[in-house]
Amino acid sequence: MLLKAVGLAHRFPGTDVLFEHLDFTIAPGQTVALCGPSGCGKSTLLSILAGWVKPWAGHVEREGIHRIGWVFQNPYGVPERTALDHVVFPLLCHGMSRREAIPEAKDAMGLFDLDYAADRRFSELSGGEAQRLMLARAVCSHPDVLLVDEPTAQLDTRTAGSVSEVLGNLAGQGMIVVVATHDPRARDACGRIIDLAHYAPAGSMEEQAALPGSDAKSQPSRSQTDEPTVSIPAAGGKGEQ
């Protein structure tokens, strides 16, 4: 199982190129941080990796990847449904009965310290709780690749550290984890860092304030394999509270 970017470049109509000449390969067990200044294309790159956006140039190869989970920065849910209902749902979609799904859903919630919130309605959760709930739901989708946009944006320092640790543990179990982040703590918790400021067009490179210490961990490589498979996003996003 491999996730590969081959010669990626992207721009939106009427705008400047966000990044170009981007090549990398990510294997199971790796956590990769996408970093760089606001507007450099971190969330756009997640969209390209998921297959939701076609790159302006280059392509993505998903070798042996059948399911991609995506946790958006702003969590969305059904206001009147409980937190547990949200995590059980993907398991029901996979054919489990609710009785079978509940223990696994509770285990996933426990990973993100949400045991106490199982019976709370989504509308009663704080922004940080809702964000962690979406991470738990994504885990229950059993993705091969987990894409996470700003996972610590609404979390305090202790909780952010715990979430980063869980994401690392998931990678250690054979998942590919890609995190877009502005948070130096989340960035440094990842095994690799790809700073998109390094892939900005030459004319705008000096204008982008790259995060310090990122080039040492980012080692892009060019490679090719078979055609990409269909992406299946597993989680969505709620506004800050």
N, C-alpha and C positions, 0 to 999 in steps of 0.2 A: 504494500500500500504506500503510495507516494502522492504528494501534492506538489505540482511543478508550475512555476511561472516561466514562460519562455518569451523573452523579448517584449515584455508588456510595456505599453505606453497608453496614456489616456488623456483625453480632453473632452469637454462638453462643447456643443456648438457655440461658436462665438466667444469662446474663452481660451486662455492660454493652456498649454500642455501642463498637466499636473505632475506627471513623472514619465520617464522614458528609460529604455534599455534596462528593464528590471527583470532579472533572472534569479530564481532560487528554487531549491528543492527542499521539501520538508518531509521527514519520515516520521512514522509512529514513535511516540515517546518524547517528541520535541514540543516545547512551548516557545512560541515566537512572538515577540512584541513588535508591532508596527508603531513607530513613533515619528515625531516631526512636528513642526508648527501647525497651528490651525489652518485649514484650507489646503494642506499639502496632498490630500487624497487618501487618508487612512480608511475612512468609512467606504469610500469609493472602491478601494482595493478589496475590502471585504466583500462588497457586492460583486466584484468581478470574480473573486475566488469561489463564491457561492453559485455563480452562473446566472445571476440576475441582471448583470450589466455586461454587454459585449465590449471588450476593450477596443480602443481606437487602433491599436496595433498589437501584434503578438497574440498569444493564446495561453489558456490554462489546461493542464493535463491532470486528470484525476485517476490515477492508476489504482484499481482495486477499491475505489471509494464508492460506496452505495448510498450513504446517508450523511447529509451535512446539517448540523444544528447551528442555529444562529440566534444569539441573544442580543437584541437591540439595546441601545443606550437608554431609551425611555420605555419602561415596561408597560404593556397593555394587558388588560384582563377583563373578565366579565364581572362587573361591580358586585352583583349579588351572589356570585358563587364563592365557595370557600377556597382558601389557599390549597387545601388538600385536593379539591376537585380539579384545580388547574394542573397539579402534578400527576394526578391519576389519568387525566385525559389521554396523553400520548400512549400510555400503556393499554388503555381500552382500544385505541386505534390499532394497536399491534395484536389484538385478538385476546387479550387477557380479560378475565372476569373482574368485576370491581373487587370482589373478595380477594382475588389473587394480587390485584394491583396495589391495594392499600399498603401492605407491608413494604413493598419496594418504594412506593412513593414517600412513605414516612422516613425510610432510610435516606433517600435523596434529600429530603428536607433537613434531616439531621446533619448531613454534611455541611450545610450552610447555616447551622444553628437556628433553624426555624421550627423546631419541634413544638414549641409553645403556640405557634400560629396556625396550626392545622385547621382549626374550626373558625378562624376569623374570615370574614368576608374580604374579598379583594379590596373593596372600597375602604376598609378599615386599616389597611396596611400603610406604613410609611413608604416613602420613595425607596429607601434602602432595603426595606423588607421585600417590597415588590420586585426590586432588581434581583435580589437573591432567590426569590421564588422562581423567576424566569430561568435562572441558572439551574435550579433543581429540576425544573420541568425539562430543560434541555438534556440533562443527564439521563432522565428517564426515557428519552427518545433513543438512547443508545447510538449516538452518532459516531461515525468514523472520524469526522472532522468537526471540531467545535470552534465556531467563530464568535468572538465576544467583543462588543463595542463598548469601551469605557466601563469595565466591570466594577471599578472602585469609585466612580465619580460621585456617588451619593453615600459613601460609606466612611465611617470613622477609621482612624489609623489601625486599631486592633482588628476590626472586622475586615478591613481591606487586606490586611496581612493574612488572615484566615482564609479568605476567598482565594488569594493568590496561591496559598499552600494547597488548597483543594484542587485548583486547576493543574498545578504541577503533579499532584498525585494521579489525576485522571490521565495525564500524558504518560505517566509511569506505567499505567495499566494498558498502554497501547494506543491511546487516542492521539490525534494531531490537534493541538490547541493553538489558535492564532488570536492574539489579543491586540486590539487597537487602543492606545492609551496615551494620555498626557501625563500620567502619574509616574514619577520616577521610581516609586516603590514597586508598582506593578511591573514597570519596565525591567527593573533590575532583578525581579523574581523569575523572569523568563530566561531560558537557556540561550536563546539567540535574540538579537535585536536587528531589525531592518529599519534604518532611518531614511524615510522617504525624501528628506532634504538632500540626501546624497544622489538622488535620481531626478532631481528637478532639472529642467533645461539649463544649459550653461549660462544663459543670460540672466536667470533669476536665482542662481545658486547663492550668490552673496546676499540676497535679500531675505533668505530663509534662515531663521535662528535654530540650528539643529541642537537637539538635546546632547549634553556632554557624555562622552564615554560610550557612544553607541557603535562606532565603527569597528571596534575590536571584536564584537560578537557577530557581526553580520558578514557572512561569507557567501555571497550569491554565486550560483553555479549554473551553467547552461547545459541542459540535457533534454532528451526527447523520449516519449513512449507512446502508448496508444491513446485513442480518442477519449475526451472527457465524458463522464457519465452525468446523469440528471441530478441536480442538486435538490434536496428536500429540506427547507428550513424548518427548524423545530421549535423556535420560541420567538415570541414577539415582545414588545416593549410597553409603561405608565409614566406619566409626567412626574416631575419632582413634587414632593409635598413638603 
